[in-house]
Amino acid sequence: MSKSINTFSFKILLLFVASIFYELVYAHGVSARDAGFIQQINEQAISIFIYLGAKHMVTGYDHLLYLCGVIFFLNRLKDVVIFVSLFAVGHSITLLWGVISHTHINPYIIDSIIGLSIVYKALENLGELKNLFHINISPKIAVFCFGLIHGLGLASKLQDFIISDNGVIANIISFNIGVEIGQIIALTIAYSVINSWRKIGGFYENARTSNFVLMFLGFLLCFNQIGAYFLHV
């Protein structure tokens, strides 16, 4: 009886989180305040961009949702470091290259793909990828490739706000350092919560529900961005 009550309470909590995410999804991207601040910078500003990068990652729910999916079933800290590092390398490559080379993709399109990356990870965690699509891609290759996509998405957003090339390379490198700092902070908390959940109990009983909610949120982000694309076009 107690177990069924805990499971029901957990599902209610997940629905509550999903409803909050539904509201947050409309505020996705670089905040208006930060965007205006970036537009005023026309010189090297290392500390400022480190702060902005860390802030973006800590509040960047699309990246965090994907990475939480990545570490969801990882029991060893070594594996967490490997997978998160692969994502960070991919993210860094396209973030730096995208801004420096002025490679720009419509933010709504790239964000819809990022939403699908969350769906992909949820399906992978559920063991349904092979059943649905008859594919068997290495999780490490997948996380690196999705890191490339996430980085390109952020690069496209930043290009809309950076109006000066003065110190741009140092600023983008600083921003990327900040992103990685924010990522370490956020994932340390997420990994601690997941580990505590395993010890308390109920983790594996609710694992499928958790990943179905993760998949729902990924679809929500994807469809929202597709709708926004057609509205703006």
N, C-alpha and C positions, 0 to 999 in steps of 0.2 A: 504493500500500500504506500509506504513512504517513498519507495523507488519511483512509482508511477506519478506521485505528487511532484517529486523533484524533476522528473522528465517533463511534466506539463508546465511547471514553472519556468524551466529552461526554454521551452518553445515560446512561451509568452514573452520572455526576455528578448529572444531573437527577433520576434515580430516587432517589438518596441524599437530595437536597434534599427531594423529595416525601415520603419516609419520615419525615424530621425534622418537616416541616410537619404530617404526620398526627398526630404526638404533640403538637405545639404547639397544634393547633386546639382541644384540650380546655381550654386555659388562656386562651381568647379573652376579651377584654374588659378592664375595669379590674381590676388585681390586688387580691387580698384585703388586702394590706398598704396599698396606696394608698387603697382604699375605706374602710378603717378610719380612715386618717389624715384623709380628706376629711370623714368623719362627725364628727370632733372639732373641726373648724373652725367657729366661729360669729361670725367677723368678717372684715373685709377682709384678704386675705392674697395680695397681688399676686405677689410673688416665688415663693411656694410654688406657686401655680397656673400660673405660667409654666413652672416646672420640670416639674410634672406633665403639662402639655400637651405639652411637648417630648418627655418620656419616652414618653408614650402614642403619639405619632406614630412615633418611632424604633423602638418595639417593636410597633407596630400593623401586623402583617403583612398584614391585609386591605386597608388603605389602600395600603400599599407595593406589594403585588402589582398592584393596579389601576393605580397610577401608573406602575409599571415597564412595564406593558402600554401605557399611554398614550405614554410616551416611547420605546418600543422602536424604532420606525422613524423617529423624528424626528432629522434630521441637523443642523439649525440650532438654536443656542441660543435664538434669537428665538422659534422655534416652541415649544420646550420651555417658555419663560416664558409664552407665551400660553395654552397648554393647561393648565399647572399653575395659572396664575392663575384661569382659569375654574373649575377644580375648587375652588380655595381660596375663591373668592367664594361658590360654592354651599354649600360646607361651612360657612363662617362664618355665612351667613344662617340656616340651619336649626339650627345649634348654639346660637346666641344666642337665636333666636326660640323654639326648642323648650323651653329651660330657663326662660326668662323667662315664657313663656305656659303653662308646665306641660303642654305637649303631649307625651304619652307613648305610645309604641307598644311592644308586646311586643318586648323585645330579640332574642328568638329569631327572630321573624318578620322584623324589619328586617335582622338579620344574614344570614338566608337570602337576602334580596334583594341584599345587598351581595355575597354569594358569586356570585350570578347576574350582577352587574355585571362581575365579573372574567371570567366565561364570555363575556359579551357582547363585552368588549374583545378577548379572544383570538380570537373568531370574526371580529370586525372586522379584526384584524390578518391573519387568514388569508384575508380576502376572501370569506368564506362567508355573511355576513349576507343579502346580496341573493339568493343562490342558495337559502338555506334558508327565509327568511321574506319574501322579496320586499319588503324595506324598504330605504330609502336615506336614513337620518337623518344630518344633518351631524355629524361627529365632535366639533365644538366644542359643539354643542347637547347631544349625548349626555354629554360629560364634565361640563358644567355641571349637568345634571339628576342625574347620578350623584353629583356633589358634594353636592347637596341631600339625597340619600338617606343618604350616608355621615355627613353632619353630624347628621341627625335620629337616626341610630342612636346616635351618641355622646351626643347630648342625652338620649336615653331612658335610657342607662346612668347618666349623671351624676345624673339626678333620683332614682335609687334610693339615692344616697349623700349628697346635699346635704340636710341636715336643718334648716339655718338660712337665713333670707332676709337676714340681716345681711351687707351688702357683696356680695350674690350677683351683681349686675350687673358690678361691678369684677372679681370673681373669675372670672366666665365669660369676660369680655373678655380677662383675663390668660391664662386657660387657652387661649383661641383663639390669642392671640399666640404662646404656647409651642408650640402645634400647628404653626403656620406656620414657626416657627424650626426645629422638628424636621423638618418636611417639606423645608425648604431643605437641611439637613444630609444627610438620607437621599438625596434626589434628586441632590445634587451627587456623592455617592459612586456612585450607580447610573448616572448619566450618564457619569461618568468610566470606569466599568467597561465599559459598552456601547461607548463610543468606542474604548477600548483593544482590545476584542474585535474591532471592525471593522478596526483597524490590524494586529492580529496575524494575522487571517484566520480563516475558518470561520464567520463571523457569518451570512451569508446562506445558507450550506449547512445550518445548523442552526436557522434562524429558525422554520421550520414546527414542528420538534420542540419548540422552546422554547415556542411558543404553544399547542401541544397539552398540554404539561405545565401551563402557566398555566391552561388551561381545566379540566384535571383537578383542580387545586387549588381552583378556584372551585366546581366541583361538590361537591368534598369538604367545603368549608366550608358550602355550602348544605344538603346532605343531613344533615350533622352537626347543624346548627341546627334543621332540621325535626324530626329525631329527638328532640333535646333538648326541643323545644316539646311534643311529644306525651307524653314522659315526665313533664315537670313538670305538664302539664295533668291 
